[in-house]
Amino acid sequence: MRERRRSAAVSELSRKLSALLEDREKQLHDRRVIVPTSTGDLIMNSDEIDWIEADGYYAAIHARNGRHLVRESLVSLEERLDPMRFVRVHRAAIVNLDRVSEVRHEGSETLLLLRDGVRIPVSRRRRQVTRRILHRTQD
């Protein structure tokens, strides 16, 4: 009887450990974006991404090493990226908060100024959420 309980406990621990390892593997995978190129696949870590814009049926990833097109929706990329670091600021743009150097209010428009000088508009609908997330990252 005791042996059977011990065996069941070991089996349960093994199942939990497998589930944790699987989750960890998924998290590590989701930190990367694979960009097909003419010579193979470019594997990009999410921390290399400055911002992403919608470009027709593609997403244009602006990263330290250039602009890369992937055939993936912004919704899909947004779901895979860390919400503590990336925020959807417009229907056509996701921004890495680490790259934001300034928030500007020009008339009725709100813009995010990135460290490299790129100006990204924040939609009226997403201003409050963006502001809240930016203030949260300062704490």
C-alpha positions as CSV (number, residue, x, y, z in Angstrom):
1,M,0.0,0.0,0.0
2,R,2.8,2.4,1.0
3,E,4.7,1.5,-2.2
4,R,1.7,2.2,-4.3
5,R,1.2,5.7,-2.8
6,R,4.9,6.5,-3.2
7,S,4.7,5.4,-6.9
8,A,1.6,7.5,-7.5
9,A,3.3,10.5,-5.8
10,V,6.4,10.0,-8.0
11,S,4.3,9.7,-11.1
12,E,2.4,13.0,-10.2
13,L,5.7,14.8,-9.6
14,S,7.0,13.6,-12.9
15,R,3.9,14.8,-14.7
16,K,4.1,18.3,-13.0
17,L,7.8,18.5,-13.9
18,S,7.1,17.7,-17.5
19,A,4.4,20.3,-17.7
20,L,6.8,22.9,-16.2
21,L,9.5,22.1,-18.6
22,E,7.1,22.2,-21.5
23,D,5.9,25.7,-20.4
24,R,9.5,26.9,-20.1
25,E,10.3,25.6,-23.6
26,K,7.3,27.5,-25.0
27,Q,8.3,30.7,-23.2
28,L,11.8,30.5,-24.6
29,H,10.5,29.8,-28.1
30,D,8.0,32.7,-27.9
31,R,10.8,35.1,-27.2
32,R,12.1,34.5,-30.7
33,V,10.7,35.5,-34.0
34,I,11.8,33.6,-37.1
35,V,12.1,35.7,-40.2
36,P,12.4,33.8,-43.5
37,T,15.1,35.2,-45.8
38,S,16.4,34.3,-49.2
39,T,19.3,32.4,-47.7
40,G,17.5,30.7,-44.7
41,D,15.8,31.8,-41.5
42,L,16.9,34.8,-39.4
43,I,16.2,34.0,-35.7
44,M,15.6,37.2,-33.9
45,N,15.2,37.6,-30.1
46,S,12.3,39.8,-29.1
47,D,14.7,42.2,-27.3
48,E,16.2,43.1,-30.7
49,I,12.8,44.4,-31.9
50,D,12.2,48.2,-31.8
51,W,8.7,48.2,-33.2
52,I,6.4,46.3,-35.6
53,E,4.1,47.8,-38.2
54,A,1.3,46.3,-40.3
55,D,2.3,46.1,-44.0
56,G,-0.5,44.6,-46.0
57,Y,-0.6,40.9,-45.3
58,Y,2.7,41.1,-43.6
59,A,4.2,42.6,-40.5
60,A,7.3,44.7,-40.8
61,I,9.6,44.1,-37.9
62,H,12.0,47.0,-37.3
63,A,15.0,45.8,-35.4
64,R,18.5,46.8,-34.7
65,N,19.6,45.1,-37.9
66,G,17.0,46.5,-40.3
67,R,13.5,46.0,-41.5
68,H,12.2,42.4,-41.9
69,L,8.9,41.2,-43.4
70,V,7.1,38.2,-41.9
71,R,3.8,36.7,-43.0
72,E,2.2,36.9,-39.6
73,S,-0.5,39.2,-38.2
74,L,0.1,41.8,-35.6
75,V,-2.5,40.0,-33.5
76,S,-0.5,36.8,-33.6
77,L,2.8,38.6,-32.8
78,E,1.1,40.6,-30.0
79,E,-0.1,37.4,-28.4
80,R,3.4,35.9,-28.5
81,L,5.4,38.9,-27.2
82,D,5.8,39.9,-23.6
83,P,2.9,42.3,-22.7
84,M,5.2,43.9,-20.0
85,R,7.6,45.0,-22.8
86,F,5.5,45.3,-25.9
87,V,2.3,47.4,-26.3
88,R,-0.1,47.8,-29.2
89,V,-0.4,51.5,-29.6
90,H,-2.3,51.6,-32.9
91,R,-4.1,49.2,-35.1
92,A,-1.0,49.1,-37.2
93,A,1.8,49.3,-34.6
94,I,3.3,47.5,-31.7
95,V,6.1,49.1,-29.8
96,N,8.9,47.8,-27.6
97,L,8.6,50.0,-24.5
98,D,12.3,49.8,-23.9
99,R,12.8,51.9,-27.1
100,V,10.5,54.7,-26.1
101,S,12.4,57.9,-25.2
102,E,9.5,60.4,-25.1
103,V,5.8,60.8,-25.3
104,R,4.7,63.9,-27.2
105,H,1.4,65.6,-27.4
106,E,1.1,67.6,-30.6
107,G,-2.4,69.2,-30.8
108,S,-4.9,66.4,-30.5
109,E,-2.3,63.7,-31.5
110,T,-0.1,61.6,-29.1
111,L,3.2,60.3,-30.5
112,L,5.8,58.0,-29.1
113,L,9.3,59.1,-30.0
114,L,11.7,56.1,-30.1
115,R,15.4,56.3,-29.3
116,D,16.3,56.2,-33.0
117,G,14.0,59.2,-33.8
118,V,11.1,57.2,-35.2
119,R,7.7,58.8,-34.4
120,I,4.8,56.4,-33.9
121,P,1.2,57.7,-33.4
122,V,-0.9,56.4,-30.6
123,S,-4.5,56.0,-31.5
124,R,-7.1,57.8,-29.3
125,R,-8.6,54.4,-28.4
126,R,-5.2,53.1,-27.1
127,R,-3.9,56.3,-25.3
128,Q,-5.1,55.4,-21.8
129,V,-3.8,51.8,-21.9
130,T,-0.5,53.0,-23.4
131,R,-0.1,55.7,-20.7
132,R,-1.0,53.2,-17.9
133,I,1.6,50.7,-19.2
134,L,4.3,53.3,-19.6
135,H,3.7,54.5,-16.0
136,R,3.7,50.9,-14.8
137,T,7.1,50.3,-16.3
138,Q,8.6,53.2,-14.3
139,D,7.6,51.7,-10.9
